[in-house]
């Protein structure tokens, strides 16, 4: 009985031992579970630390970018300010130089140079210019000066220029006679514009105008002047025109110094007539008709 009872007690004991083993394993499992939780906590702490580190790095990067932008803006502002100051300084200097040049005698006229004179005395030109003493070159009225000189009878055109730092350059084109006509006052000289610019003896080689009503405003006189102006000066010297007889605007004749006559006609085709008259005069004859330049005749 006792051995049977002992045998029955043993399985119970075995069962108890097995339970203890299972309990021990559960404890072990609990220990493993505890270790996993600890690891999870440690992993969370590591992730958090890494996130904090990344956030700090991002903040530092943003701060660096902001600092760079601020420094760029400051540098650009200083550069713009330097440019504005430089431009302002340049404007001030230019204004100062302009005031000095305008109001002080630093750039006053020291020399007046006149070119192109032959018949007009230089002193007449200087007197007409009326260059003020001590006045700045910048304040000279060159148009008014040229206007005054142009009123001289023998001046056809004039140009007045400033030549810095201190010279006034005057270029004169004089009137030259192409014809003259006699009057009780003397010989009236006519230039290529039919302007009577002087009453004085004509120079050598100037032809005499013979017409009923010689005057610079007369139509026949103007036609005779136009004919002479159309003949090149070398040809004029070659053929030796002694007189121009103008009966009307379409009936003009040239009397040569050697006694020959050129019947010119009117002013139409004067350039063509001037081109054919030279070779034509190489032929023998007394009267050379070029009034129709395409059909010239010699008598």
Secondary structure, DSSP 4 states (H G I P E B T S, - for coil): -HHHHHHHHHHHHHHHHHHHHHHHHHHHHHHHHHHHHHHHHHHHHHHHHHHHHHHHHHHHHHHHHHHHHHHHHHHHHHHHHHHHHHHHHHHHHHHHHHHHHHHSGGGB--EEEEES-SSS-HHHHHHHH-PPTT-BGGG--HHHHHHHHHTSTTEEEEEEEEETTTEEEEEEEE---SEEEEETTEEEEE-TT--EEEESPPPTTPEEEE-TT--TT-HHHHHHHHHHHHS-HHHHHHHTEEEEEEEETTEEEEEETTS-EEEEESSTTHHHHHHHHHHHTTSS-SEEE-SSTTS-EE-
